Amino acid sequence: MRVLGAVLAGGRSSRFGSDKALAVWRGKPLLAHAADALVAQCGAVVIVGRDVAGFTCVPDWPAPDRGPLGGLAGALNHALTNGYELVLTCGVDSVGLPADLLRQLQPAPAFVVTQPVLGLWPAEAAGLVEEILFGGGSHSMRAFADRIGARPVKLAAEPANVNAPEDLARLELHHGL
């Protein structure tokens, strides 16, 4: 089964106060930590929502500023077009992902209960994401997960989720990375 890794990187980083994708931790940007974790588990990785040298980059769908669901829609559409059956997603601030995240989330659809942006989604769900984005109600990852009947997964060790600059300072202490 062909699995596409997708780093959702189109957010505005409003809570962080600057571009958190470029915030450096342990000598490299957060975006690089997230991409490296997916490269180790997937056949190919795309960056969604921004251009990054050295990677295939995919725009949010149908346009920027649609939140993580817009990034997921872009990734799922890219997967369908390019023959991938599944998409493993993470946020640009996903640090400390388990080396076996893909295995833990199988079978799809599934998501990490504390961080729904971490998920394994069937590419064929692209149409459902589009329905949610153009419909009323919640446009959250959890709303999509509920609608598709995704299985919530609790990980033994929670990956970091960097929302503010002080979260970077806590990474070393709390995650032992």
GIZI-V799446 format. One record per residue. N is the residue number from 1. SS is DSSP state (~ for helix, > for strand, _ for the rest). Layout:
<<N & SS> <N & SS>>
This chain:
<<1 & _> <2 & _> <3 & >> <4 & >> <5 & >> <6 & >> <7 & >> <8 & >> <9 & _> <10 & _> <11 & _> <12 & _> <13 & _> <14 & _> <15 & _> <16 & _> <17 & _> <18 & _> <19 & _> <20 & ~> <21 & ~> <22 & ~> <23 & _> <24 & >> <25 & >> <26 & _> <27 & _> <28 & >> <29 & >> <30 & ~> <31 & ~> <32 & ~> <33 & ~> <34 & ~> <35 & ~> <36 & ~> <37 & ~> <38 & ~> <39 & ~> <40 & _> <41 & _> <42 & _> <43 & _> <44 & >> <45 & >> <46 & >> <47 & >> <48 & >> <49 & _> <50 & _> <51 & _> <52 & _> <53 & _> <54 & _> <55 & _> <56 & >> <57 & >> <58 & >> <59 & _> <60 & _> <61 & _> <62 & _> <63 & _> <64 & _> <65 & _> <66 & _> <67 & ~> <68 & ~> <69 & ~> <70 & ~> <71 & ~> <72 & ~> <73 & ~> <74 & ~> <75 & ~> <76 & ~> <77 & ~> <78 & ~> <79 & ~> <80 & ~> <81 & ~> <82 & _> <83 & _> <84 & _> <85 & _> <86 & >> <87 & >> <88 & >> <89 & >> <90 & >> <91 & >> <92 & _> <93 & _> <94 & >> <95 & >> <96 & _> <97 & _> <98 & _> <99 & _> <100 & _> <101 & ~> <102 & ~> <103 & ~> <104 & ~> <105 & ~> <106 & _> <107 & _> <108 & _> <109 & _> <110 & >> <111 & >> <112 & >> <113 & _> <114 & _> <115 & >> <116 & >> <117 & >> <118 & >> <119 & >> <120 & >> <121 & >> <122 & >> <123 & ~> <124 & ~> <125 & ~> <126 & ~> <127 & ~> <128 & ~> <129 & ~> <130 & ~> <131 & ~> <132 & ~> <133 & ~> <134 & ~> <135 & _> <136 & _> <137 & _> <138 & _> <139 & _> <140 & _> <141 & ~> <142 & ~> <143 & ~> <144 & ~> <145 & ~> <146 & ~> <147 & ~> <148 & ~> <149 & _> <150 & _> <151 & >> <152 & >> <153 & >> <154 & _> <155 & _> <156 & _> <157 & _> <158 & _> <159 & _> <160 & >> <161 & >> <162 & _> <163 & _> <164 & _> <165 & ~> <166 & ~> <167 & ~> <168 & ~> <169 & ~> <170 & ~> <171 & ~> <172 & ~> <173 & ~> <174 & ~> <175 & ~> <176 & _> <177 & _>>
